[in-house]
């Protein structure tokens, strides 16, 4: 698997995991968990963008 594909896949995983964690934190009224989830979601989006950039540079 190419690095760009790997980064995109891992980024999507972290983005989804972060969304779930953020929603769970809000549902149980735990701001710490919600903030951690939001941070992970943002990190996943950044990692996906890195994968997109790597794919463009590979061409």
PyMOL commands that set and color helices and strands:
alter all, ss='L'
color gray80, all
select helices_A, chain A and resi 3-27+31-58
alter helices_A, ss='H'
color red, helices_A
deselect
rebuild
show_as cartoon
